[in-house]
């Protein structure tokens, strides 16, 4: 009877390990999606900040009577636009990396759960075969 209980316990532990690995993987993917969404929202906000800055530059140049269609004002506004685009691209790349990292961590958690399960099932097999082996009584 003790062998059956030990085997059942090992099988239950294996199932628990698989479940825990899968649950941790789900949570990691979910956290990665949240982080990526926050970074995409920040990129959208950065786009709006850039738009407002360029509008303020245009207004300031116009108020000063400076033509914005050529020369230094055009170069300054172009550089502002490029800086804004680069910042947005950095944020979007960060969002993509957050998703990739979360997926990698989720895969590692899943594999760890399955690895532990295999270990528990191996223990169950060892216990089962040890319990099933006939012993000789020498009394």
Number of C-alpha atoms within 10 A of each C-alpha: 6 9 15 13 12 16 21 15 15 21 20 15 18 24 19 16 21 22 16 17 24 20 16 19 23 18 14 21 22 16 15 23 19 15 19 23 17 14 21 20 15 16 21 15 13 17 17 13 13 20 15 12 16 18 13 12 17 19 14 12 14 12 10 9 9 14 14 17 11 9 9 12 16 14 13 14 18 13 12 17 17 13 13 21 16 12 16 21 14 14 21 20 15 16 24 19 15 21 22 16 15 23 19 15 17 23 19 15 21 21 16 17 24 21 16 18 23 17 15 21 21 16 17 23 15 13 18 16 12 12 16 10 8 8 8 6 5 4 3
